[in-house]
């Protein structure tokens, strides 16, 4: 029998384990879907350096998903490849923010900035988790995520303060994306108890820091206008019509060759 994972000398309860499994899957789903959207830019970015940079960011996001799903597997979850390639849209729990089509370059950079800042702040807080395996994962991933924030923040600034056309596109992207951003901070079932135990970061605190950071950058530094956010958000089990075709493309090879092996 596999021993129950421990946190600072105490055992995870079955309830805590199930809640943590769900949270890790939710985190991974966002990473997987956003990585696919960013991968759609391969060969199409505005300059060669950015083609390479965004491909590297997408690879990092997939790496983070792998960390989350590998930890989930040790807690009784499924094989990471099966989680990624053998679930349909009804089973994915990613935010709407990451599944929207890639749009233009301004749309991609604004989305990446909103996402990267939330992930970097969450990971920074997660390095202090009382559950050592999660703290170790966060310590590995946060270094890459801070680079992502720096990179996309500079692009958003460059576009917002560039030509009238680039400013228009950046504002249009923010106006479309902002209503979806709060979904990044939706807790999963059982998350409050994990937060009270110090296993997971306080989402409200992370959200407050994120709001302050992105407001200072987008409004104060870049001169953009934040639109009004909706007072309620759909659950993570409610997707746009864009997710199904994305998954169909992403999973096509795995489903056509289910017995294939990597040599």
ZADO-1210 file (C-alpha; in nm, 4 decimals, padded with zeros to 6 digits):
<atoms>
<atom x="00.0000" y="00.0000" z="00.0000" code="UNK" pos="1"/>
<atom x="00.1279" y="00.3463" z="-00.0886" code="UNK" pos="2"/>
<atom x="00.1886" y="00.5580" z="00.2242" code="UNK" pos="3"/>
<atom x="-00.0261" y="00.8669" z="00.2665" code="UNK" pos="4"/>
<atom x="00.1654" y="01.1845" z="00.1700" code="UNK" pos="5"/>
<atom x="00.2699" y="01.3975" z="00.4632" code="UNK" pos="6"/>
<atom x="00.2788" y="01.7684" z="00.5350" code="UNK" pos="7"/>
<atom x="00.5245" y="01.8811" z="00.7991" code="UNK" pos="8"/>
<atom x="00.4926" y="01.5513" z="00.9775" code="UNK" pos="9"/>
<atom x="00.1116" y="01.5218" z="00.9539" code="UNK" pos="10"/>
<atom x="-00.0871" y="01.3116" z="00.7108" code="UNK" pos="11"/>
<atom x="-00.3172" y="01.4403" z="00.4412" code="UNK" pos="12"/>
<atom x="-00.6728" y="01.3330" z="00.5009" code="UNK" pos="13"/>
<atom x="-00.8693" y="01.1717" z="00.2194" code="UNK" pos="14"/>
<atom x="-01.0675" y="01.4952" z="00.1840" code="UNK" pos="15"/>
<atom x="-00.7494" y="01.7021" z="00.1561" code="UNK" pos="16"/>
<atom x="-00.6032" y="01.4604" z="-00.0965" code="UNK" pos="17"/>
<atom x="-00.9101" y="01.4794" z="-00.3210" code="UNK" pos="18"/>
<atom x="-00.9203" y="01.8594" z="-00.3032" code="UNK" pos="19"/>
<atom x="-00.5498" y="01.8851" z="-00.3822" code="UNK" pos="20"/>
<atom x="-00.5899" y="01.6442" z="-00.6739" code="UNK" pos="21"/>
<atom x="-00.8619" y="01.8678" z="-00.8169" code="UNK" pos="22"/>
<atom x="-00.6551" y="02.1833" z="-00.7701" code="UNK" pos="23"/>
<atom x="-00.3502" y="02.0310" z="-00.9399" code="UNK" pos="24"/>
<atom x="-00.5644" y="01.9218" z="-01.2350" code="UNK" pos="25"/>
<atom x="-00.7181" y="02.2685" z="-01.2653" code="UNK" pos="26"/>
<atom x="-00.3739" y="02.4294" z="-01.2640" code="UNK" pos="27"/>
<atom x="-00.2489" y="02.1856" z="-01.5272" code="UNK" pos="28"/>
<atom x="-00.5507" y="02.2367" z="-01.7518" code="UNK" pos="29"/>
<atom x="-00.4845" y="02.6104" z="-01.7763" code="UNK" pos="30"/>
<atom x="-00.1201" y="02.5451" z="-01.8626" code="UNK" pos="31"/>
<atom x="-00.1973" y="02.2823" z="-02.1274" code="UNK" pos="32"/>
<atom x="-00.4576" y="02.4875" z="-02.3107" code="UNK" pos="33"/>
<atom x="-00.2598" y="02.8116" z="-02.3039" code="UNK" pos="34"/>
<atom x="00.0521" y="02.6299" z="-02.4239" code="UNK" pos="35"/>
<atom x="-00.1436" y="02.5005" z="-02.7226" code="UNK" pos="36"/>
<atom x="-00.2723" y="02.8479" z="-02.8058" code="UNK" pos="37"/>
<atom x="00.0805" y="02.9884" z="-02.7874" code="UNK" pos="38"/>
<atom x="00.2096" y="02.7018" z="-02.9986" code="UNK" pos="39"/>
<atom x="-00.0209" y="02.8183" z="-03.2771" code="UNK" pos="40"/>
<atom x="00.2152" y="03.1135" z="-03.3231" code="UNK" pos="41"/>
<atom x="00.5092" y="02.8918" z="-03.4218" code="UNK" pos="42"/>
<atom x="00.6306" y="03.0218" z="-03.7550" code="UNK" pos="43"/>
<atom x="00.3917" y="03.3192" z="-03.7423" code="UNK" pos="44"/>
<atom x="00.5259" y="03.5539" z="-03.4734" code="UNK" pos="45"/>
<atom x="00.6112" y="03.9090" z="-03.5872" code="UNK" pos="46"/>
<atom x="00.9881" y="03.8547" z="-03.5569" code="UNK" pos="47"/>
<atom x="01.2067" y="03.5439" z="-03.5412" code="UNK" pos="48"/>
<atom x="01.3235" y="03.6098" z="-03.1859" code="UNK" pos="49"/>
<atom x="00.9641" y="03.6181" z="-03.0655" code="UNK" pos="50"/>
<atom x="00.8805" y="03.3023" z="-03.2556" code="UNK" pos="51"/>
<atom x="01.1470" y="03.1284" z="-03.0474" code="UNK" pos="52"/>
<atom x="01.0624" y="03.3099" z="-02.7235" code="UNK" pos="53"/>
<atom x="00.6909" y="03.2278" z="-02.7335" code="UNK" pos="54"/>
<atom x="00.7643" y="02.8661" z="-02.8238" code="UNK" pos="55"/>
<atom x="00.9902" y="02.8502" z="-02.5177" code="UNK" pos="56"/>
<atom x="00.7170" y="03.0009" z="-02.2999" code="UNK" pos="57"/>
<atom x="00.4704" y="02.7423" z="-02.4311" code="UNK" pos="58"/>
<atom x="00.7216" y="02.4689" z="-02.3518" code="UNK" pos="59"/>
<atom x="00.7626" y="02.6052" z="-01.9988" code="UNK" pos="60"/>
<atom x="00.3865" y="02.6015" z="-01.9468" code="UNK" pos="61"/>
<atom x="00.3710" y="02.2386" z="-02.0569" code="UNK" pos="62"/>
<atom x="00.6553" y="02.1654" z="-01.8184" code="UNK" pos="63"/>
<atom x="00.4597" y="02.3205" z="-01.5324" code="UNK" pos="64"/>
<atom x="00.1563" y="02.1116" z="-01.6287" code="UNK" pos="65"/>
<atom x="00.3770" y="01.8053" z="-01.6177" code="UNK" pos="66"/>
<atom x="00.4929" y="01.8942" z="-01.2668" code="UNK" pos="67"/>
<atom x="00.1363" y="01.9376" z="-01.1436" code="UNK" pos="68"/>
<atom x="00.0098" y="01.6173" z="-01.3048" code="UNK" pos="69"/>
<atom x="00.3077" y="01.4116" z="-01.1900" code="UNK" pos="70"/>
<atom x="00.2410" y="01.5220" z="-00.8324" code="UNK" pos="71"/>
<atom x="-00.1279" y="01.4445" z="-00.8815" code="UNK" pos="72"/>
<atom x="-00.0335" y="01.0958" z="-00.9995" code="UNK" pos="73"/>
<atom x="00.1537" y="01.0315" z="-00.6742" code="UNK" pos="74"/>
<atom x="-00.1679" y="01.1225" z="-00.4921" code="UNK" pos="75"/>
<atom x="-00.3692" y="00.8667" z="-00.6863" code="UNK" pos="76"/>
<atom x="-00.4389" y="01.0623" z="-01.0047" code="UNK" pos="77"/>
<atom x="-00.4219" y="00.9298" z="-01.3600" code="UNK" pos="78"/>
<atom x="-00.1217" y="00.9136" z="-01.5902" code="UNK" pos="79"/>
<atom x="-00.0401" y="01.2705" z="-01.7069" code="UNK" pos="80"/>
<atom x="-00.0645" y="01.1836" z="-02.0777" code="UNK" pos="81"/>
<atom x="-00.4067" y="01.0284" z="-02.0268" code="UNK" pos="82"/>
<atom x="-00.5230" y="01.3395" z="-01.8406" code="UNK" pos="83"/>
<atom x="-00.4055" y="01.5644" z="-02.1249" code="UNK" pos="84"/>
<atom x="-00.5027" y="01.3608" z="-02.4301" code="UNK" pos="85"/>
<atom x="-00.8001" y="01.1460" z="-02.3324" code="UNK" pos="86"/>
<atom x="-01.0449" y="01.3885" z="-02.1735" code="UNK" pos="87"/>
<atom x="-01.3066" y="01.5811" z="-02.3652" code="UNK" pos="88"/>
<atom x="-01.4134" y="01.9446" z="-02.3184" code="UNK" pos="89"/>
<atom x="-01.6729" y="01.8491" z="-02.0564" code="UNK" pos="90"/>
<atom x="-01.3942" y="01.7160" z="-01.8339" code="UNK" pos="91"/>
<atom x="-01.1447" y="02.0007" z="-01.8733" code="UNK" pos="92"/>
<atom x="-01.1476" y="02.2671" z="-01.6019" code="UNK" pos="93"/>
<atom x="-00.9412" y="02.5431" z="-01.7627" code="UNK" pos="94"/>
<atom x="-01.0529" y="02.9043" z="-01.7602" code="UNK" pos="95"/>
<atom x="-01.2214" y="03.0639" z="-02.0581" code="UNK" pos="96"/>
<atom x="-00.9332" y="03.3102" z="-02.0716" code="UNK" pos="97"/>
<atom x="-00.6880" y="03.0512" z="-02.2018" code="UNK" pos="98"/>
<atom x="-00.9156" y="02.8766" z="-02.4520" code="UNK" pos="99"/>
<atom x="-01.0092" y="03.1849" z="-02.6563" code="UNK" pos="100"/>
<atom x="-00.8515" y="03.1911" z="-03.0070" code="UNK" pos="101"/>
<atom x="-00.5011" y="03.3335" z="-03.0267" code="UNK" pos="102"/>
<atom x="-00.6140" y="03.6555" z="-03.1949" code="UNK" pos="103"/>
<atom x="-00.3494" y="03.9055" z="-03.2982" code="UNK" pos="104"/>
<atom x="-00.0141" y="03.9641" z="-03.1306" code="UNK" pos="105"/>
<atom x="-00.1544" y="04.2245" z="-02.8907" code="UNK" pos="106"/>
<atom x="-00.4253" y="03.9801" z="-02.7805" code="UNK" pos="107"/>
<atom x="-00.1688" y="03.7076" z="-02.7166" code="UNK" pos="108"/>
<atom x="00.0630" y="03.9356" z="-02.5199" code="UNK" pos="109"/>
<atom x="-00.2156" y="04.0861" z="-02.3050" code="UNK" pos="110"/>
<atom x="-00.3549" y="03.7419" z="-02.2281" code="UNK" pos="111"/>
<atom x="-00.0121" y="03.6087" z="-02.1434" code="UNK" pos="112"/>
<atom x="00.0561" y="03.9058" z="-01.9156" code="UNK" pos="113"/>
<atom x="-00.2708" y="03.8615" z="-01.7257" code="UNK" pos="114"/>
<atom x="-00.2085" y="03.4895" z="-01.6898" code="UNK" pos="115"/>
<atom x="00.1636" y="03.5090" z="-01.6114" code="UNK" pos="116"/>
<atom x="00.1199" y="03.7623" z="-01.3339" code="UNK" pos="117"/>
<atom x="-00.1464" y="03.5501" z="-01.1650" code="UNK" pos="118"/>
<atom x="00.0628" y="03.2347" z="-01.1934" code="UNK" pos="119"/>
<atom x="00.3829" y="03.4014" z="-01.0760" code="UNK" pos="120"/>
<atom x="00.2133" y="03.5440" z="-00.7669" code="UNK" pos="121"/>
<atom x="00.0414" y="03.2124" z="-00.6892" code="UNK" pos="122"/>
<atom x="00.3636" y="03.0165" z="-00.7301" code="UNK" pos="123"/>
<atom x="00.5561" y="03.2628" z="-00.5148" code="UNK" pos="124"/>
<atom x="00.3029" y="03.2117" z="-00.2372" code="UNK" pos="125"/>
<atom x="00.3008" y="02.8344" z="-00.2954" code="UNK" pos="126"/>
<atom x="00.6735" y="02.8140" z="-00.2209" code="UNK" pos="127"/>
<atom x="00.5665" y="02.8569" z="00.1439" code="UNK" pos="128"/>
<atom x="00.3203" y="02.5661" z="00.1293" code="UNK" pos="129"/>
<atom x="00.3235" y="02.3320" z="00.4276" code="UNK" pos="130"/>
<atom x="00.3027" y="02.0455" z="00.1775" code="UNK" pos="131"/>
<atom x="00.6676" y="02.0011" z="00.0797" code="UNK" pos="132"/>
<atom x="00.6161" y="01.8455" z="-00.2686" code="UNK" pos="133"/>
<atom x="00.4024" y="02.1417" z="-00.3746" code="UNK" pos="134"/>
<atom x="00.6494" y="02.3912" z="-00.2313" code="UNK" pos="135"/>
<atom x="00.9290" y="02.2237" z="-00.4276" code="UNK" pos="136"/>
<atom x="00.7323" y="02.2376" z="-00.7528" code="UNK" pos="137"/>
<atom x="00.6513" y="02.6051" z="-00.6965" code="UNK" pos="138"/>
<atom x="01.0168" y="02.6866" z="-00.6322" code="UNK" pos="139"/>
<atom x="01.1108" y="02.5297" z="-00.9667" code="UNK" pos="140"/>
<atom x="00.8350" y="02.6908" z="-01.1721" code="UNK" pos="141"/>
<atom x="00.8329" y="03.0410" z="-01.0254" code="UNK" pos="142"/>
<atom x="01.1736" y="03.1286" z="-01.1688" code="UNK" pos="143"/>
<atom x="01.0514" y="03.0640" z="-01.5229" code="UNK" pos="144"/>
<atom x="00.7225" y="03.2397" z="-01.4594" code="UNK" pos="145"/>
<atom x="00.8921" y="03.5584" z="-01.3420" code="UNK" pos="146"/>
<atom x="01.0773" y="03.5671" z="-01.6741" code="UNK" pos="147"/>
<atom x="00.7462" y="03.5259" z="-01.8557" code="UNK" pos="148"/>
<atom x="00.6024" y="03.8241" z="-01.6663" code="UNK" pos="149"/>
<atom x="00.8989" y="04.0438" z="-01.7529" code="UNK" pos="150"/>
<atom x="00.8819" y="03.9454" z="-02.1175" code="UNK" pos="151"/>
<atom x="00.5101" y="03.9982" z="-02.1705" code="UNK" pos="152"/>
<atom x="00.4947" y="04.3121" z="-01.9558" code="UNK" pos="153"/>
<atom x="00.7517" y="04.4731" z="-02.1835" code="UNK" pos="154"/>
<atom x="00.5550" y="04.3718" z="-02.4924" code="UNK" pos="155"/>
<atom x="00.2301" y="04.5120" z="-02.3552" code="UNK" pos="156"/>
<atom x="00.4058" y="04.8383" z="-02.2746" code="UNK" pos="157"/>
<atom x="00.5681" y="04.8510" z="-02.6173" code="UNK" pos="158"/>
<atom x="00.2357" y="04.7966" z="-02.7931" code="UNK" pos="159"/>
<atom x="00.0285" y="05.0264" z="-02.5717" code="UNK" pos="160"/>
<atom x="00.2743" y="05.3144" z="-02.6078" code="UNK" pos="161"/>
<atom x="00.3573" y="05.2505" z="-02.9723" code="UNK" pos="162"/>
<atom x="00.1540" y="05.3593" z="-03.2723" code="UNK" pos="163"/>
<atom x="-00.2143" y="05.4567" z="-03.2549" code="UNK" pos="164"/>
<atom x="-00.2959" y="05.1243" z="-03.4216" code="UNK" pos="165"/>
<atom x="-00.0949" y="04.9142" z="-03.1762" code="UNK" pos="166"/>
<atom x="-00.2529" y="05.1065" z="-02.8867" code="UNK" pos="167"/>
<atom x="-00.5987" y="05.0427" z="-03.0297" code="UNK" pos="168"/>
<atom x="-00.5336" y="04.6715" z="-03.0640" code="UNK" pos="169"/>
<atom x="-00.3906" y="04.6456" z="-02.7133" code="UNK" pos="170"/>
<atom x="-00.6903" y="04.8232" z="-02.5610" code="UNK" pos="171"/>
<atom x="-00.9280" y="04.6049" z="-02.7650" code="UNK" pos="172"/>
<atom x="-00.7508" y="04.2933" z="-02.6376" code="UNK" pos="173"/>
<atom x="-00.7722" y="04.4085" z="-02.2777" code="UNK" pos="174"/>
<atom x="-01.1405" y="04.4944" z="-02.3155" code="UNK" pos="175"/>
<atom x="-01.2151" y="04.1441" z="-02.4458" code="UNK" pos="176"/>
<atom x="-00.9956" y="03.9546" z="-02.2005" code="UNK" pos="177"/>
<atom x="-01.0549" y="04.1404" z="-01.8751" code="UNK" pos="178"/>
<atom x="-01.4050" y="03.9993" z="-01.8106" code="UNK" pos="179"/>
<atom x="-01.2557" y="03.6472" z="-01.8121" code="UNK" pos="180"/>
<atom x="-00.9551" y="03.7167" z="-01.5903" code="UNK" pos="181"/>
<atom x="-01.1282" y="03.6838" z="-01.2527" code="UNK" pos="182"/>
<atom x="-01.2008" y="03.3191" z="-01.3314" code="UNK" pos="183"/>
<atom x="-00.8311" y="03.2544" z="-01.2644" code="UNK" pos="184"/>
<atom x="-00.9075" y="03.3080" z="-00.8970" code="UNK" pos="185"/>
<atom x="-01.2045" y="03.0762" z="-00.8610" code="UNK" pos="186"/>
<atom x="-01.1411" y="02.8251" z="-00.5807" code="UNK" pos="187"/>
<atom x="-01.2020" y="02.4556" z="-00.6310" code="UNK" pos="188"/>
<atom x="-01.4179" y="02.2486" z="-00.3994" code="UNK" pos="189"/>
<atom x="-01.2366" y="02.2022" z="-00.0704" code="UNK" pos="190"/>
<atom x="-00.9781" y="02.4726" z="-00.1395" code="UNK" pos="191"/>
<atom x="-01.0688" y="02.6827" z="00.1661" code="UNK" pos="192"/>
<atom x="-00.9741" y="02.3975" z="00.3981" code="UNK" pos="193"/>
<atom x="-00.6417" y="02.3486" z="00.2192" code="UNK" pos="194"/>
<atom x="-00.5714" y="02.7200" z="00.2518" code="UNK" pos="195"/>
<atom x="-00.6553" y="02.7126" z="00.6232" code="UNK" pos="196"/>
<atom x="-00.4038" y="02.4281" z="00.6624" code="UNK" pos="197"/>
<atom x="-00.1329" y="02.6231" z="00.4809" code="UNK" pos="198"/>
<atom x="-00.1232" y="02.3747" z="00.1923" code="UNK" pos="199"/>
<atom x="-00.2480" y="02.6207" z="-00.0700" code="UNK" pos="200"/>
<atom x="-00.2013" y="02.9975" z="-00.0983" code="UNK" pos="201"/>
<atom x="-00.4836" y="03.2318" z="-00.0020" code="UNK" pos="202"/>
<atom x="-00.6501" y="03.3044" z="-00.3387" code="UNK" pos="203"/>
<atom x="-00.8072" y="03.6261" z="-00.2126" code="UNK" pos="204"/>
<atom x="-00.4664" y="03.7577" z="-00.1130" code="UNK" pos="205"/>
<atom x="-00.3145" y="03.6543" z="-00.4467" code="UNK" pos="206"/>
<atom x="-00.6051" y="03.8165" z="-00.6321" code="UNK" pos="207"/>
<atom x="-00.5573" y="04.1423" z="-00.4424" code="UNK" pos="208"/>
<atom x="-00.1848" y="04.1509" z="-00.5223" code="UNK" pos="209"/>
<atom x="-00.2561" y="04.0657" z="-00.8853" code="UNK" pos="210"/>
<atom x="-00.5147" y="04.3427" z="-00.9190" code="UNK" pos="211"/>
<atom x="-00.2709" y="04.5970" z="-00.7780" code="UNK" pos="212"/>
<atom x="00.0168" y="04.4809" z="-00.9994" code="UNK" pos="213"/>
<atom x="-00.1723" y="04.4651" z="-01.3288" code="UNK" pos="214"/>
<atom x="-00.3539" y="04.7926" z="-01.2613" code="UNK" pos="215"/>
<atom x="-00.0278" y="04.9764" z="-01.1989" code="UNK" pos="216"/>
<atom x="00.1229" y="04.8345" z="-01.5159" code="UNK" pos="217"/>
<atom x="-00.1710" y="04.8520" z="-01.7524" code="UNK" pos="218"/>
<atom x="-00.3249" y="05.1790" z="-01.6361" code="UNK" pos="219"/>
<atom x="-00.0500" y="05.3827" z="-01.4708" code="UNK" pos="220"/>
<atom x="00.2386" y="05.2780" z="-01.6951" code="UNK" pos="221"/>
<atom x="00.0722" y="05.1857" z="-02.0245" code="UNK" pos="222"/>
<atom x="-00.2192" y="05.4299" z="-02.0197" code="UNK" pos="223"/>
<atom x="-00.4830" y="05.1658" z="-02.0889" code="UNK" pos="224"/>
<atom x="-00.8360" y="05.1603" z="-01.9503" code="UNK" pos="225"/>
<atom x="-00.9677" y="04.8690" z="-01.7483" code="UNK" pos="226"/>
<atom x="-01.3233" y="04.7762" z="-01.8475" code="UNK" pos="227"/>
<atom x="-01.5830" y="04.6846" z="-01.5905" code="UNK" pos="228"/>
<atom x="-01.5612" y="04.3220" z="-01.4839" code="UNK" pos="229"/>
<atom x="-01.8770" y="04.1121" z="-01.4492" code="UNK" pos="230"/>
<atom x="-01.9989" y="04.0604" z="-01.0941" code="UNK" pos="231"/>
<atom x="-02.0247" y="03.6833" z="-01.1465" code="UNK" pos="232"/>
<atom x="-01.8235" y="03.4285" z="-01.3406" code="UNK" pos="233"/>
<atom x="-01.9291" y="03.0961" z="-01.4932" code="UNK" pos="234"/>
<atom x="-01.7780" y="02.7877" z="-01.3361" code="UNK" pos="235"/>
<atom x="-01.4743" y="02.6207" z="-01.4831" code="UNK" pos="236"/>
<atom x="-01.6983" y="02.3487" z="-01.6222" code="UNK" pos="237"/>
<atom x="-01.8636" y="02.6002" z="-01.8573" code="UNK" pos="238"/>
<atom x="-01.6603" y="02.6547" z="-02.1726" code="UNK" pos="239"/>
<atom x="-01.6842" y="02.8517" z="-02.4935" code="UNK" pos="240"/>
<atom x="-01.7345" y="02.6751" z="-02.8249" code="UNK" pos="241"/>
<atom x="-01.3620" y="02.7230" z="-02.8919" code="UNK" pos="242"/>
<atom x="-01.2400" y="02.4481" z="-02.6589" code="UNK" pos="243"/>
<atom x="-01.3774" y="02.1450" z="-02.8442" code="UNK" pos="244"/>
<atom x="-01.1967" y="02.2107" z="-03.1758" code="UNK" pos="245"/>
<atom x="-00.8775" y="02.2991" z="-02.9862" code="UNK" pos="246"/>
<atom x="-00.8825" y="01.9633" z="-02.8079" code="UNK" pos="247"/>
<atom x="-00.9695" y="01.7803" z="-03.1276" code="UNK" pos="248"/>
<atom x="-00.6550" y="01.9173" z="-03.2887" code="UNK" pos="249"/>
<atom x="-00.4336" y="01.8793" z="-02.9815" code="UNK" pos="250"/>
<atom x="-00.5380" y="01.5203" z="-02.9122" code="UNK" pos="251"/>
<atom x="-00.5636" y="01.3953" z="-03.2708" code="UNK" pos="252"/>
<atom x="-00.2306" y="01.2110" z="-03.2911" code="UNK" pos="253"/>
<atom x="-00.2676" y="01.0454" z="-02.9508" code="UNK" pos="254"/>
<atom x="-00.6174" y="00.9257" z="-03.0347" code="UNK" pos="255"/>
<atom x="-00.5241" y="00.8032" z="-03.3827" code="UNK" pos="256"/>
<atom x="-00.2278" y="00.6077" z="-03.2456" code="UNK" pos="257"/>
<atom x="-00.3225" y="00.5060" z="-02.8904" code="UNK" pos="258"/>
<atom x="-00.0581" y="00.2334" z="-02.8737" code="UNK" pos="259"/>
<atom x="00.2318" y="00.4455" z="-02.9976" code="UNK" pos="260"/>
<atom x="00.5457" y="00.4495" z="-02.7843" code="UNK" pos="261"/>
<atom x="00.8251" y="00.7042" z="-02.7535" code="UNK" pos="262"/>
<atom x="01.1618" y="00.5590" z="-02.8478" code="UNK" pos="263"/>
</atoms>
